[in-house]
Amino acid sequence: DLIAATLTAVRMRLRPIIMTSLAFGFGVLPLALGTGAGAGGRNAIGTAVLGGTVASTVLGIFMVPVFFLLIRSWFQSHSRHEDAAQPTHTESAA
């Protein structure tokens, strides 16, 4: 079943995705929270990078499996329609 296989893959990849995103987020956190000379520019860049990391992680965890299932089912339904629409040719006895 396609849904069961997708859920198994999501469960298997969830922890590595979260760990990688957290490690990168914690690495960028000092840039987003820094103080001192030039902190305004660094804070802006750090906040943008941290926000992008959070957004891409959330979208990657939830939306990629959904889009995979939608696109896969769409292609499967179209291939079935094309197979049914093609006429079968039989050779006539001459």
TORPA-4810 file (N, C-alpha, C, O; in nm, 3 decimals):
<nodes>
NODE_1_0.084_-0.118_0.000_0.000_0.000_0.000_0.089_0.124_0.000_0.186_0.132_0.075_D
NODE_2_0.055_0.219_-0.083_0.136_0.339_-0.100_0.136_0.427_0.026_0.239_0.483_0.063_L
NODE_3_0.021_0.439_0.089_0.011_0.523_0.209_0.092_0.463_0.324_0.161_0.536_0.395_I
NODE_4_0.085_0.334_0.342_0.162_0.269_0.449_0.312_0.282_0.424_0.389_0.304_0.518_A
NODE_5_0.353_0.269_0.298_0.495_0.284_0.266_0.541_0.427_0.290_0.652_0.449_0.338_A
NODE_6_0.458_0.524_0.257_0.492_0.664_0.280_0.503_0.694_0.429_0.595_0.762_0.472_T
NODE_7_0.410_0.643_0.507_0.415_0.665_0.653_0.537_0.599_0.716_0.597_0.654_0.809_L
NODE_8_0.574_0.483_0.666_0.695_0.417_0.716_0.819_0.500_0.683_0.908_0.514_0.767_T
NODE_9_0.825_0.553_0.563_0.939_0.637_0.523_0.944_0.766_0.605_1.052_0.813_0.640_A
NODE_10_0.828_0.823_0.634_0.824_0.945_0.715_0.875_0.917_0.855_0.954_0.994_0.910_V
NODE_11_0.830_0.808_0.912_0.877_0.774_1.048_1.027_0.748_1.051_1.095_0.781_1.148_R
NODE_12_1.078_0.688_0.946_1.220_0.655_0.941_1.306_0.782_0.924_1.416_0.788_0.979_M
NODE_13_1.259_0.881_0.849_1.339_1.000_0.820_1.312_1.116_0.914_1.383_1.216_0.908_R
NODE_14_1.211_1.108_1.000_1.174_1.221_1.085_1.287_1.262_1.179_1.322_1.379_1.186_L
NODE_15_1.342_1.168_1.251_1.446_1.202_1.349_1.571_1.263_1.285_1.620_1.364_1.336_R
NODE_16_1.626_1.207_1.176_1.742_1.271_1.116_1.714_1.413_1.063_1.800_1.501_1.071_P
NODE_17_1.594_1.434_1.010_1.560_1.568_0.961_1.552_1.667_1.077_1.606_1.777_1.067_I
NODE_18_1.487_1.628_1.185_1.476_1.716_1.302_1.613_1.744_1.362_1.643_1.858_1.397_I
NODE_19_1.696_1.642_1.376_1.829_1.661_1.436_1.916_1.754_1.351_1.986_1.839_1.405_M
NODE_20_1.912_1.738_1.220_1.992_1.824_1.132_1.943_1.967_1.139_2.024_2.060_1.148_T
NODE_21_1.813_1.986_1.137_1.758_2.122_1.143_1.786_2.188_1.277_1.818_2.307_1.281_S
NODE_22_1.776_2.113_1.385_1.807_2.170_1.517_1.954_2.208_1.528_1.987_2.313_1.583_L
NODE_23_2.042_2.123_1.478_2.185_2.154_1.485_2.216_2.281_1.407_2.291_2.367_1.454_A
NODE_24_2.157_2.294_1.287_2.181_2.414_1.209_2.118_2.536_1.277_2.178_2.644_1.279_F
NODE_25_1.998_2.518_1.332_1.931_2.630_1.401_2.008_2.678_1.522_2.020_2.798_1.545_G
NODE_26_2.061_2.584_1.601_2.140_2.623_1.716_2.272_2.689_1.674_2.326_2.772_1.746_F
NODE_27_2.323_2.652_1.559_2.444_2.715_1.508_2.421_2.857_1.462_2.511_2.941_1.471_G
NODE_28_2.301_2.886_1.413_2.268_3.020_1.364_2.215_3.109_1.477_2.213_3.231_1.464_V
NODE_29_2.173_3.049_1.586_2.115_3.124_1.698_2.205_3.236_1.750_2.153_3.345_1.775_L
NODE_30_2.335_3.218_1.768_2.419_3.330_1.813_2.420_3.446_1.713_2.431_3.562_1.753_P
NODE_31_2.408_3.416_1.586_2.401_3.522_1.486_2.272_3.601_1.500_2.272_3.723_1.486_L
NODE_32_2.162_3.533_1.528_2.033_3.601_1.542_2.021_3.678_1.673_1.949_3.777_1.680_A
NODE_33_2.092_3.634_1.776_2.079_3.697_1.908_2.198_3.783_1.946_2.204_3.835_2.057_L
NODE_34_2.293_3.798_1.854_2.416_3.870_1.886_2.394_4.017_1.920_2.295_4.078_1.879_G
NODE_35_2.490_4.070_1.996_2.488_4.212_2.032_2.622_4.273_1.994_2.715_4.201_1.956_T
NODE_36_2.631_4.403_2.004_2.757_4.470_1.976_2.752_4.546_1.845_2.645_4.570_1.788_G
NODE_37_2.871_4.584_1.800_2.881_4.664_1.678_2.835_4.582_1.557_2.878_4.468_1.538_A
NODE_38_2.748_4.639_1.478_2.698_4.572_1.359_2.598_4.464_1.388_2.570_4.380_1.301_G
NODE_39_2.542_4.463_1.508_2.450_4.356_1.546_2.319_4.362_1.467_2.255_4.259_1.447_A
NODE_40_2.280_4.481_1.423_2.154_4.493_1.349_2.154_4.411_1.222_2.057_4.340_1.193_G
NODE_41_2.262_4.420_1.145_2.271_4.343_1.021_2.282_4.195_1.046_2.220_4.114_0.977_G
NODE_42_2.361_4.159_1.146_2.375_4.017_1.178_2.245_3.958_1.231_2.210_3.845_1.199_R
NODE_43_2.175_4.036_1.314_2.046_3.987_1.367_1.946_3.966_1.254_1.871_3.868_1.254_N
NODE_44_1.945_4.057_1.158_1.850_4.043_1.047_1.881_3.917_0.965_1.791_3.842_0.930_A
NODE_45_2.007_3.897_0.936_2.045_3.779_0.858_2.019_3.651_0.938_1.967_3.554_0.884_I
NODE_46_2.056_3.652_1.065_2.036_3.535_1.149_1.889_3.501_1.166_1.852_3.383_1.165_G
NODE_47_1.805_3.603_1.181_1.662_3.579_1.194_1.604_3.522_1.066_1.521_3.431_1.070_T
NODE_48_1.647_3.576_0.951_1.598_3.525_0.823_1.641_3.380_0.800_1.562_3.298_0.755_A
NODE_49_1.766_3.350_0.831_1.815_3.213_0.812_1.745_3.117_0.908_1.707_3.007_0.868_V
NODE_50_1.728_3.157_1.031_1.660_3.072_1.129_1.514_3.050_1.092_1.462_2.939_1.102_L
NODE_51_1.447_3.156_1.049_1.308_3.142_1.005_1.295_3.053_0.883_1.202_2.973_0.873_G
NODE_52_1.388_3.066_0.789_1.386_2.980_0.671_1.411_2.835_0.706_1.352_2.745_0.645_G
NODE_53_1.498_2.812_0.801_1.525_2.675_0.845_1.401_2.612_0.909_1.367_2.497_0.881_T
NODE_54_1.335_2.688_0.994_1.213_2.637_1.059_1.104_2.612_0.955_1.038_2.508_0.957_V
NODE_55_1.085_2.707_0.864_0.981_2.692_0.762_1.009_2.574_0.670_0.919_2.497_0.639_A
NODE_56_1.133_2.561_0.626_1.164_2.450_0.535_1.154_2.315_0.605_1.117_2.215_0.542_S
NODE_57_1.186_2.311_0.732_1.172_2.186_0.807_1.026_2.146_0.821_0.989_2.031_0.798_T
NODE_58_0.943_2.241_0.858_0.801_2.213_0.875_0.738_2.173_0.742_0.664_2.076_0.735_V
NODE_59_0.769_2.248_0.637_0.714_2.214_0.506_0.767_2.080_0.457_0.693_2.001_0.399_L
NODE_60_0.893_2.054_0.482_0.952_1.927_0.438_0.893_1.807_0.510_0.875_1.701_0.449_G
NODE_61_0.864_1.823_0.637_0.811_1.710_0.715_0.666_1.682_0.678_0.627_1.566_0.665_I
NODE_62_0.586_1.787_0.660_0.443_1.766_0.640_0.400_1.769_0.493_0.315_1.690_0.453_F
NODE_63_0.458_1.857_0.414_0.406_1.876_0.278_0.467_1.781_0.175_0.399_1.741_0.081_M
NODE_64_0.592_1.745_0.189_0.655_1.658_0.090_0.585_1.522_0.081_0.558_1.477_-0.030_V
NODE_65_0.554_1.455_0.193_0.482_1.328_0.180_0.343_1.345_0.119_0.298_1.259_0.042_P
NODE_66_0.275_1.454_0.153_0.142_1.477_0.098_0.151_1.498_-0.052_0.073_1.438_-0.127_V
NODE_67_0.245_1.582_-0.098_0.260_1.604_-0.242_0.303_1.476_-0.313_0.260_1.451_-0.426_F
NODE_68_0.386_1.397_-0.249_0.426_1.269_-0.309_0.304_1.181_-0.334_0.288_1.125_-0.443_F
NODE_69_0.219_1.169_-0.233_0.100_1.085_-0.248_0.006_1.140_-0.355_-0.049_1.065_-0.434_L
NODE_70_-0.011_1.273_-0.356_-0.100_1.333_-0.456_-0.049_1.312_-0.598_-0.124_1.272_-0.687_L
NODE_71_0.078_1.340_-0.619_0.134_1.327_-0.754_0.138_1.181_-0.796_0.106_1.149_-0.911_I
NODE_72_0.175_1.092_-0.707_0.181_0.950_-0.741_0.043_0.896_-0.776_0.028_0.822_-0.874_R
NODE_73_-0.058_0.933_-0.698_-0.194_0.885_-0.728_-0.245_0.948_-0.857_-0.319_0.884_-0.931_S
NODE_74_-0.208_1.073_-0.885_-0.249_1.138_-1.009_-0.190_1.065_-1.129_-0.260_1.039_-1.226_W
NODE_75_-0.061_1.033_-1.123_0.002_0.961_-1.234_-0.057_0.820_-1.250_-0.075_0.774_-1.363_F
NODE_76_-0.086_0.754_-1.140_-0.144_0.621_-1.150_-0.284_0.626_-1.212_-0.318_0.540_-1.293_Q
NODE_77_-0.363_0.725_-1.174_-0.498_0.734_-1.231_-0.492_0.770_-1.380_-0.573_0.720_-1.458_S
NODE_78_-0.398_0.855_-1.420_-0.385_0.890_-1.561_-0.333_0.773_-1.644_-0.374_0.757_-1.759_H
NODE_79_-0.246_0.693_-1.589_-0.197_0.579_-1.666_-0.307_0.475_-1.684_-0.312_0.407_-1.786_S
NODE_80_-0.394_0.461_-1.585_-0.506_0.368_-1.599_-0.605_0.417_-1.704_-0.659_0.337_-1.781_R
NODE_81_-0.630_0.550_-1.707_-0.721_0.606_-1.805_-0.666_0.591_-1.946_-0.740_0.562_-2.040_H
NODE_82_-0.536_0.610_-1.962_-0.474_0.596_-2.093_-0.477_0.452_-2.140_-0.500_0.425_-2.258_E
NODE_83_-0.454_0.358_-2.048_-0.458_0.217_-2.085_-0.599_0.176_-2.127_-0.616_0.097_-2.220_D
NODE_84_-0.699_0.228_-2.059_-0.837_0.193_-2.091_-0.882_0.260_-2.221_-0.967_0.205_-2.292_A
NODE_85_-0.827_0.377_-2.252_-0.870_0.451_-2.371_-0.809_0.396_-2.499_-0.864_0.419_-2.607_A
NODE_86_-0.699_0.325_-2.491_-0.635_0.274_-2.612_-0.712_0.154_-2.664_-0.737_0.059_-2.590_Q
NODE_87_-0.750_0.158_-2.793_-0.823_0.044_-2.848_-0.729_-0.075_-2.868_-0.610_-0.058_-2.895_P
NODE_88_-0.786_-0.191_-2.855_-0.706_-0.311_-2.880_-0.718_-0.348_-3.027_-0.828_-0.352_-3.081_T
NODE_89_-0.607_-0.374_-3.089_-0.604_-0.409_-3.230_-0.596_-0.561_-3.242_-0.508_-0.625_-3.185_H
NODE_90_-0.689_-0.615_-3.317_-0.684_-0.758_-3.344_-0.654_-0.778_-3.492_-0.703_-0.704_-3.578_T
NODE_91_-0.576_-0.876_-3.518_-0.541_-0.903_-3.657_-0.657_-0.976_-3.723_-0.712_-1.072_-3.668_E
NODE_92_-0.693_-0.929_-3.839_-0.803_-0.994_-3.910_-0.749_-1.108_-3.995_-0.639_-1.100_-4.050_S
NODE_93_-0.827_-1.210_-4.005_-0.786_-1.323_-4.088_-0.808_-1.287_-4.234_-0.918_-1.247_-4.272_A
NODE_94_-0.705_-1.299_-4.315_-0.717_-1.259_-4.455_-0.738_-1.376_-4.547_-0.750_-1.357_-4.668_A
</nodes>
